[in-house]
Amino acid sequence: MLSSVLKSETAVAVNIQIMRVFHSVTRFLLNKAEIRLAIEQLKKRLSKTDKNLEMVFLYLDELNDKQEAQPKRTRIGFKPDEN
């Protein structure tokens, strides 16, 4: 605050430098927030994908169990392997 009140060239240069640093820090934090938001969006997408894949595998397991549980069908018609 003192550098903005004083009128010397050094005070003006310090004030300008302070503003530049403040601007750089603000820009860095905004970029960091954007990156954090993008990472969170990716996490949400991946968690949905994981849940969907898990459901697909559960359904496949159920179908496989149903096929194994069905009794063997007796063949109808011509049976070449019987005498």
N, CA, C and O atoms as a printed pandas DataFrame, in Angstrom:
     atom_number atom_name residue_name chain_id  residue_number  x_coord  y_coord  z_coord
0              1         N          MET        A               1    0.832   -1.192    0.000
1              2        CA          MET        A               1    0.000    0.000    0.000
2              3         C          MET        A               1    0.874    1.252    0.000
3              4         O          MET        A               1    0.533    2.255   -0.628
4              5         N          LEU        A               2    1.978    1.188    0.694
5              6        CA          LEU        A               2    2.859    2.344    0.767
6              7         C          LEU        A               2    3.426    2.671   -0.605
7              8         O          LEU        A               2    3.617    3.840   -0.940
8              9         N          SER        A               3    3.701    1.618   -1.419
9             10        CA          SER        A               3    4.278    1.879   -2.733
10            11         C          SER        A               3    3.281    2.583   -3.645
11            12         O          SER        A               3    3.698    3.273   -4.574
12            13         N          SER        A               4    1.987    2.433   -3.415
13            14        CA          SER        A               4    1.009    3.137   -4.257
14            15         C          SER        A               4    0.807    4.577   -3.806
15            16         O          SER        A               4    0.302    5.392   -4.578
16            17         N          VAL        A               5    1.191    4.915   -2.567
17            18        CA          VAL        A               5    1.038    6.289   -2.061
18            19         C          VAL        A               5    2.253    7.140   -2.414
19            20         O          VAL        A               5    2.115    8.322   -2.729
20            21         N          LEU        A               6    3.434    6.546   -2.362
21            22        CA          LEU        A               6    4.654    7.294   -2.635
22            23         C          LEU        A               6    4.766    7.622   -4.117
23            24         O          LEU        A               6    4.226    6.911   -4.964
24            25         N          LYS        A               7    5.474    8.709   -4.422
25            26        CA          LYS        A               7    5.555    9.190   -5.798
26            27         C          LYS        A               7    6.910    8.952   -6.453
27            28         O          LYS        A               7    7.109    9.359   -7.597
28            29         N          SER        A               8    7.837    8.313   -5.772
29            30        CA          SER        A               8    9.174    8.127   -6.355
30            31         C          SER        A               8    9.128    7.053   -7.445
31            32         O          SER        A               8    8.194    6.254   -7.519
32            33         N          GLU        A               9   10.169    7.060   -8.289
33            34        CA          GLU        A               9   10.238    6.085   -9.373
34            35         C          GLU        A               9   10.369    4.665   -8.819
35            36         O          GLU        A               9    9.800    3.726   -9.377
36            37         N          THR        A              10   11.102    4.510   -7.745
37            38        CA          THR        A              10   11.257    3.198   -7.123
38            39         C          THR        A              10    9.912    2.683   -6.601
39            40         O          THR        A              10    9.577    1.510   -6.761
40            41         N          ALA        A              11    9.157    3.577   -5.980
41            42        CA          ALA        A              11    7.848    3.187   -5.448
42            43         C          ALA        A              11    6.906    2.775   -6.586
43            44         O          ALA        A              11    6.158    1.806   -6.458
44            45         N          VAL        A              12    6.949    3.511   -7.687
45            46        CA          VAL        A              12    6.102    3.179   -8.842
46            47         C          VAL        A              12    6.529    1.831   -9.427
47            48         O          VAL        A              12    5.680    1.003   -9.760
48            49         N          ALA        A              13    7.848    1.606   -9.555
49            50        CA          ALA        A              13    8.346    0.339  -10.094
50            51         C          ALA        A              13    7.946   -0.831   -9.191
51            52         O          ALA        A              13    7.550   -1.892   -9.674
52            53         N          VAL        A              14    8.055   -0.625   -7.864
53            54        CA          VAL        A              14    7.661   -1.675   -6.922
54            55         C          VAL        A              14    6.158   -1.944   -7.026
55            56         O          VAL        A              14    5.732   -3.099   -7.002
56            57         N          ASN        A              15    5.365   -0.895   -7.140
57            58        CA          ASN        A              15    3.920   -1.046   -7.265
58            59         C          ASN        A              15    3.557   -1.831   -8.534
59            60         O          ASN        A              15    2.694   -2.708   -8.504
60            61         N          ILE        A              16    4.225   -1.505   -9.646
61            62        CA          ILE        A              16    3.987   -2.222  -10.902
62            63         C          ILE        A              16    4.363   -3.697  -10.755
63            64         O          ILE        A              16    3.640   -4.582  -11.213
64            65         N          GLN        A              17    5.500   -3.944  -10.112
65            66        CA          GLN        A              17    5.937   -5.329   -9.906
66            67         C          GLN        A              17    4.944   -6.099   -9.020
67            68         O          GLN        A              17    4.648   -7.266   -9.273
68            69         N          ILE        A              18    4.446   -5.435   -7.995
69            70        CA          ILE        A              18    3.453   -6.080   -7.119
70            71         C          ILE        A              18    2.209   -6.440   -7.911
71            72         O          ILE        A              18    1.662   -7.530   -7.739
72            73         N          MET        A              19    1.760   -5.555   -8.762
73            74        CA          MET        A              19    0.567   -5.823   -9.579
74            75         C          MET        A              19    0.817   -6.979  -10.552
75            76         O          MET        A              19   -0.064   -7.809  -10.779
76            77         N          ARG        A              20    2.019   -7.025  -11.120
77            78        CA          ARG        A              20    2.344   -8.124  -12.034
78            79         C          ARG        A              20    2.362   -9.472  -11.305
79            80         O          ARG        A              20    1.847  -10.469  -11.811
80            81         N          VAL        A              21    2.952   -9.487  -10.132
81            82        CA          VAL        A              21    2.987  -10.721   -9.341
82            83         C          VAL        A              21    1.563  -11.140   -8.956
83            84         O          VAL        A              21    1.206  -12.314   -9.050
84            85         N          PHE        A              22    0.768  -10.179   -8.527
85            86        CA          PHE        A              22   -0.613  -10.473   -8.162
86            87         C          PHE        A              22   -1.376  -11.054   -9.359
87            88         O          PHE        A              22   -2.121  -12.024   -9.223
88            89         N          HIS        A              23   -1.176  -10.447  -10.525
89            90        CA          HIS        A              23   -1.825  -10.935  -11.740
90            91         C          HIS        A              23   -1.350  -12.348  -12.086
91            92         O          HIS        A              23   -2.153  -13.199  -12.469
92            93         N          SER        A              24   -0.056  -12.595  -11.953
93            94        CA          SER        A              24    0.493  -13.930  -12.248
94            95         C          SER        A              24   -0.063  -14.984  -11.289
95            96         O          SER        A              24   -0.414  -16.088  -11.705
96            97         N          VAL        A              25   -0.138  -14.640  -10.025
97            98        CA          VAL        A              25   -0.672  -15.576   -9.032
98            99         C          VAL        A              25   -2.142  -15.855   -9.313
99           100         O          VAL        A              25   -2.586  -17.001   -9.234
100          101         N          THR        A              26   -2.895  -14.818   -9.639
101          102        CA          THR        A              26   -4.318  -14.995   -9.952
102          103         C          THR        A              26   -4.491  -15.889  -11.171
103          104         O          THR        A              26   -5.332  -16.788  -11.170
104          105         N          ARG        A              27   -3.701  -15.648  -12.207
105          106        CA          ARG        A              27   -3.778  -16.458  -13.424
106          107         C          ARG        A              27   -3.393  -17.907  -13.127
107          108         O          ARG        A              27   -4.026  -18.832  -13.635
108          109         N          PHE        A              28   -2.360  -18.109  -12.309
109          110        CA          PHE        A              28   -1.938  -19.452  -11.938
110          111         C          PHE        A              28   -3.050  -20.183  -11.190
111          112         O          PHE        A              28   -3.327  -21.349  -11.471
112          113         N          LEU        A              29   -3.683  -19.503  -10.245
113          114        CA          LEU        A              29   -4.757  -20.135   -9.481
114          115         C          LEU        A              29   -5.957  -20.453  -10.362
115          116         O          LEU        A              29   -6.606  -21.482  -10.173
116          117         N          LEU        A              30   -6.259  -19.584  -11.320
117          118        CA          LEU        A              30   -7.367  -19.865  -12.232
118          119         C          LEU        A              30   -7.055  -21.079  -13.099
119          120         O          LEU        A              30   -7.916  -21.935  -13.303
120          121         N          ASN        A              31   -5.828  -21.159  -13.611
121          122        CA          ASN        A              31   -5.430  -22.314  -14.411
122          123         C          ASN        A              31   -5.475  -23.584  -13.582
123          124         O          ASN        A              31   -5.895  -24.638  -14.059
124          125         N          LYS        A              32   -5.045  -23.473  -12.350
125          126        CA          LYS        A              32   -5.064  -24.630  -11.462
126          127         C          LYS        A              32   -6.505  -25.069  -11.202
127          128         O          LYS        A              32   -6.794  -26.264  -11.146
128          129         N          ALA        A              33   -7.401  -24.103  -11.045
129          130        CA          ALA        A              33   -8.812  -24.433  -10.830
130          131         C          ALA        A              33   -9.402  -25.101  -12.072
131          132         O          ALA        A              33  -10.193  -26.037  -11.953
132          133         N          GLU        A              34   -9.023  -24.629  -13.260
133          134        CA          GLU        A              34   -9.506  -25.231  -14.497
134          135         C          GLU        A              34   -9.005  -26.666  -14.631
135          136         O          GLU        A              34   -9.747  -27.560  -15.036
136          137         N          ILE        A              35   -7.744  -26.871  -14.286
137          138        CA          ILE        A              35   -7.175  -28.215  -14.357
138          139         C          ILE        A              35   -7.871  -29.124  -13.352
139          140         O          ILE        A              35   -8.190  -30.271  -13.666
140          141         N          ARG        A              36   -8.107  -28.621  -12.151
141          142        CA          ARG        A              36   -8.782  -29.411  -11.125
142          143         C          ARG        A              36  -10.196  -29.781  -11.582
143          144         O          ARG        A              36  -10.645  -30.908  -11.371
144          145         N          LEU        A              37  -10.892  -28.830  -12.205
145          146        CA          LEU        A              37  -12.245  -29.089  -12.709
146          147         C          LEU        A              37  -12.216  -30.153  -13.808
147          148         O          LEU        A              37  -13.061  -31.048  -13.830
148          149         N          ALA        A              38  -11.249  -30.054  -14.716
149          150        CA          ALA        A              38  -11.124  -31.042  -15.785
150          151         C          ALA        A              38  -10.829  -32.430  -15.221
151          152         O          ALA        A              38  -11.365  -33.422  -15.714
152          153         N          ILE        A              39   -9.996  -32.509  -14.209
153          154        CA          ILE        A              39   -9.679  -33.795  -13.581
154          155         C          ILE        A              39  -10.922  -34.381  -12.919
155          156         O          ILE        A              39  -11.168  -35.583  -13.018
156          157         N          GLU        A              40  -11.701  -33.548  -12.250
157          158        CA          GLU        A              40  -12.930  -34.023  -11.609
158          159         C          GLU        A              40  -13.921  -34.551  -12.638
159          160         O          GLU        A              40  -14.587  -35.559  -12.406
160          161         N          GLN        A              41  -14.015  -33.866  -13.777
161          162        CA          GLN        A              41  -14.910  -34.336  -14.835
162          163         C          GLN        A              41  -14.454  -35.685  -15.375
163          164         O          GLN        A              41  -15.279  -36.563  -15.631
164          165         N          LEU        A              42  -13.146  -35.856  -15.549
165          166        CA          LEU        A              42  -12.619  -37.143  -16.000
166          167         C          LEU        A              42  -12.894  -38.240  -14.980
167          168         O          LEU        A              42  -13.234  -39.362  -15.355
168          169         N          LYS        A              43  -12.752  -37.928  -13.699
169          170        CA          LYS        A              43  -13.034  -38.914  -12.660
170          171         C          LYS        A              43  -14.492  -39.353  -12.709
171          172         O          LYS        A              43  -14.789  -40.537  -12.556
172          173         N          LYS        A              44  -15.396  -38.412  -12.921
173          174        CA          LYS        A              44  -16.820  -38.753  -12.997
174          175         C          LYS        A              44  -17.085  -39.660  -14.188
175          176         O          LYS        A              44  -17.815  -40.645  -14.073
176          177         N          ARG        A              45  -16.490  -39.331  -15.339
177          178        CA          ARG        A              45  -16.683  -40.157  -16.529
178          179         C          ARG        A              45  -16.147  -41.564  -16.310
179          180         O          ARG        A              45  -16.800  -42.546  -16.665
180          181         N          LEU        A              46  -14.956  -41.659  -15.723
181          182        CA          LEU        A              46  -14.354  -42.966  -15.498
182          183         C          LEU        A              46  -15.141  -43.781  -14.487
183          184         O          LEU        A              46  -15.269  -44.996  -14.638
184          185         N          SER        A              47  -15.672  -43.129  -13.458
185          186        CA          SER        A              47  -16.451  -43.884  -12.480
186          187         C          SER        A              47  -17.719  -44.422  -13.124
187          188         O          SER        A              47  -18.139  -45.539  -12.820
188          189         N          LYS        A              48  -18.338  -43.642  -14.015
189          190        CA          LYS        A              48  -19.519  -44.136  -14.727
190          191         C          LYS        A              48  -19.146  -45.291  -15.640
191          192         O          LYS        A              48  -19.887  -46.269  -15.739
192          193         N          THR        A              49  -18.017  -45.189  -16.302
193          194        CA          THR        A              49  -17.555  -46.252  -17.190
194          195         C          THR        A              49  -17.278  -47.518  -16.391
195          196         O          THR        A              49  -17.639  -48.614  -16.820
196          197         N          ASP        A              50  -16.643  -47.376  -15.237
197          198        CA          ASP        A              50  -16.362  -48.536  -14.389
198          199         C          ASP        A              50  -17.657  -49.218  -13.965
199          200         O          ASP        A              50  -17.754  -50.445  -13.986
200          201         N          LYS        A              51  -18.648  -48.421  -13.580
201          202        CA          LYS        A              51  -19.929  -48.999  -13.163
202          203         C          LYS        A              51  -20.599  -49.712  -14.333
203          204         O          LYS        A              51  -21.161  -50.794  -14.161
204          205         N          ASN        A              52  -20.543  -49.116  -15.513
205          206        CA          ASN        A              52  -21.153  -49.741  -16.686
206          207         C          ASN        A              52  -20.463  -51.050  -17.036
207          208         O          ASN        A              52  -21.128  -52.039  -17.346
208          209         N          LEU        A              53  -19.137  -51.065  -16.990
209          210        CA          LEU        A              53  -18.398  -52.295  -17.279
210          211         C          LEU        A              53  -18.712  -53.375  -16.248
211          212         O          LEU        A              53  -18.847  -54.548  -16.593
212          213         N          GLU        A              54  -18.826  -52.981  -15.002
213          214        CA          GLU        A              54  -19.158  -53.940  -13.961
214          215         C          GLU        A              54  -20.539  -54.555  -14.206
215          216         O          GLU        A              54  -20.729  -55.756  -14.018
216          217         N          MET        A              55  -21.502  -53.727  -14.625
217          218        CA          MET        A              55  -22.845  -54.229  -14.927
218          219         C          MET        A              55  -22.811  -55.184  -16.110
219          220         O          MET        A              55  -23.485  -56.214  -16.088
220          221         N          VAL        A              56  -22.040  -54.863  -17.141
221          222        CA          VAL        A              56  -21.941  -55.733  -18.317
222          223         C          VAL        A              56  -21.390  -57.098  -17.908
223          224         O          VAL        A              56  -21.911  -58.127  -18.339
224          225         N          PHE        A              57  -20.351  -57.118  -17.090
225          226        CA          PHE        A              57  -19.781  -58.390  -16.668
226          227         C          PHE        A              57  -20.751  -59.173  -15.787
227          228         O          PHE        A              57  -20.798  -60.401  -15.861
228          229         N          LEU        A              58  -21.519  -58.480  -14.958
229          230        CA          LEU        A              58  -22.525  -59.173  -14.153
230          231         C          LEU        A              58  -23.574  -59.840  -15.042
231          232         O          LEU        A              58  -23.946  -60.991  -14.815
232          233         N          TYR        A              59  -24.048  -59.108  -16.056
233          234        CA          TYR        A              59  -25.029  -59.671  -16.984
234          235         C          TYR        A              59  -24.446  -60.855  -17.747
235          236         O          TYR        A              59  -25.131  -61.858  -17.951
236          237         N          LEU        A              60  -23.207  -60.752  -18.165
237          238        CA          LEU        A              60  -22.564  -61.868  -18.866
238          239         C          LEU        A              60  -22.451  -63.092  -17.958
239          240         O          LEU        A              60  -22.685  -64.217  -18.400
240          241         N          ASP        A              61  -22.096  -62.877  -16.702
241          242        CA          ASP        A              61  -22.032  -63.987  -15.752
242          243         C          ASP        A              61  -23.404  -64.628  -15.560
243          244         O          ASP        A              61  -23.516  -65.852  -15.503
244          245         N          GLU        A              62  -24.452  -63.797  -15.460
245          246        CA          GLU        A              62  -25.803  -64.330  -15.304
246          247         C          GLU        A              62  -26.201  -65.162  -16.518
247          248         O          GLU        A              62  -26.763  -66.247  -16.369
248          249         N          LEU        A              63  -25.913  -64.659  -17.721
249          250        CA          LEU        A              63  -26.245  -65.416  -18.931
250          251         C          LEU        A              63  -25.490  -66.738  -18.984
251          252         O          LEU        A              63  -26.049  -67.765  -19.371
252          253         N          ASN        A              64  -24.236  -66.709  -18.599
253          254        CA          ASN        A              64  -23.431  -67.926  -18.584
254          255         C          ASN        A              64  -23.999  -68.922  -17.583
255          256         O          ASN        A              64  -24.077  -70.115  -17.880
256          257         N          ASP        A              65  -24.395  -68.458  -16.412
257          258        CA          ASP        A              65  -24.983  -69.337  -15.401
258          259         C          ASP        A              65  -26.302  -69.933  -15.896
259          260         O          ASP        A              65  -26.581  -71.107  -15.650
260          261         N          LYS        A              66  -27.112  -69.137  -16.588
261          262        CA          LYS        A              66  -28.382  -69.640  -17.114
262          263         C          LYS        A              66  -28.146  -70.730  -18.145
263          264         O          LYS        A              66  -28.861  -71.732  -18.158
264          265         N          GLN        A              67  -27.156  -70.551  -19.008
265          266        CA          GLN        A              67  -26.855  -71.557  -20.027
266          267         C          GLN        A              67  -26.380  -72.848  -19.383
267          268         O          GLN        A              67  -26.760  -73.930  -19.831
268          269         N          GLU        A              68  -25.582  -72.765  -18.370
269          270        CA          GLU        A              68  -25.077  -73.959  -17.697
270          271         C          GLU        A              68  -26.187  -74.662  -16.927
271          272         O          GLU        A              68  -26.158  -75.885  -16.790
272          273         N          ALA        A              69  -27.167  -73.912  -16.422
273          274        CA          ALA        A              69  -28.237  -74.485  -15.619
274          275         C          ALA        A              69  -29.290  -75.191  -16.472
275          276         O          ALA        A              69  -30.054  -75.993  -15.936
276          277         N          GLN        A              70  -29.358  -74.930  -17.758
277          278        CA          GLN        A              70  -30.361  -75.567  -18.614
278          279         C          GLN        A              70  -30.020  -77.044  -18.789
279          280         O          GLN        A              70  -28.858  -77.395  -18.995
280          281         N          PRO        A              71  -31.044  -77.920  -18.707
281          282        CA          PRO        A              71  -30.778  -79.356  -18.887
282          283         C          PRO        A              71  -30.458  -79.661  -20.345
283          284         O          PRO        A              71  -30.865  -78.934  -21.251
284          285         N          LYS        A              72  -29.728  -80.740  -20.551
285          286        CA          LYS        A              72  -29.386  -81.149  -21.919
286          287         C          LYS        A              72  -30.658  -81.584  -22.626
287          288         O          LYS        A              72  -31.468  -82.323  -22.066
288          289         N          ARG        A              73  -30.829  -81.130  -23.843
289          290        CA          ARG        A              73  -32.007  -81.483  -24.627
290          291         C          ARG        A              73  -31.759  -82.811  -25.338
291          292         O          ARG        A              73  -30.653  -83.099  -25.795
292          293         N          THR        A              74  -32.804  -83.596  -25.414
293          294        CA          THR        A              74  -32.684  -84.837  -26.171
294          295         C          THR        A              74  -32.890  -84.520  -27.638
295          296         O          THR        A              74  -33.759  -83.729  -28.003
296          297         N          ARG        A              75  -32.094  -85.138  -28.457
297          298        CA          ARG        A              75  -32.160  -84.858  -29.889
298          299         C          ARG        A              75  -33.396  -85.501  -30.491
299          300         O          ARG        A              75  -33.779  -86.617  -30.139
300          301         N          ILE        A              76  -34.001  -84.774  -31.399
301          302        CA          ILE        A              76  -35.182  -85.268  -32.100
302          303         C          ILE        A              76  -34.775  -85.582  -33.529
303          304         O          ILE        A              76  -33.977  -84.860  -34.127
304          305         N          GLY        A              77  -35.331  -86.674  -34.084
305          306        CA          GLY        A              77  -35.062  -86.976  -35.475
306          307         C          GLY        A              77  -33.938  -87.969  -35.645
307          308         O          GLY        A              77  -33.692  -88.799  -34.770
308          309         N          PHE        A              78  -33.253  -87.884  -36.775
309          310        CA          PHE        A              78  -32.178  -88.822  -37.118
310          311         C          PHE        A              78  -31.039  -88.697  -36.140
311          312         O          PHE        A              78  -30.545  -87.596  -35.896
312          313         N          LYS        A              79  -30.615  -89.807  -35.576
313          314        CA          LYS        A              79  -29.524  -89.833  -34.597
314          315         C          LYS        A              79  -28.438  -90.778  -35.114
315          316         O          LYS        A              79  -28.509  -91.983  -34.869
316          317         N          PRO        A              80  -27.442  -90.258  -35.820
317          318        CA          PRO        A              80  -26.452  -91.128  -36.456
318          319         C          PRO        A              80  -25.542  -91.845  -35.445
319          320         O          PRO        A              80  -24.992  -92.897  -35.775
320          321         N          ASP        A              81  -25.369  -91.326  -34.256
321          322        CA          ASP        A              81  -24.451  -91.943  -33.310
322          323         C          ASP        A              81  -25.092  -93.082  -32.534
323          324         O          ASP        A              81  -24.386  -93.767  -31.794
324          325         N          GLU        A              82  -26.403  -93.323  -32.664
325          326        CA          GLU        A              82  -27.063  -94.437  -31.988
326          327         C          GLU        A              82  -27.182  -95.624  -32.935
327          328         O          GLU        A              82  -27.325  -95.448  -34.145
328          329         N          ASN        A              83  -27.124  -96.803  -32.393
329          330        CA          ASN        A              83  -27.303  -98.023  -33.197
330          331         C          ASN        A              83  -28.694  -98.544  -33.097
331          332         O          ASN        A              83  -29.018  -99.562  -33.709
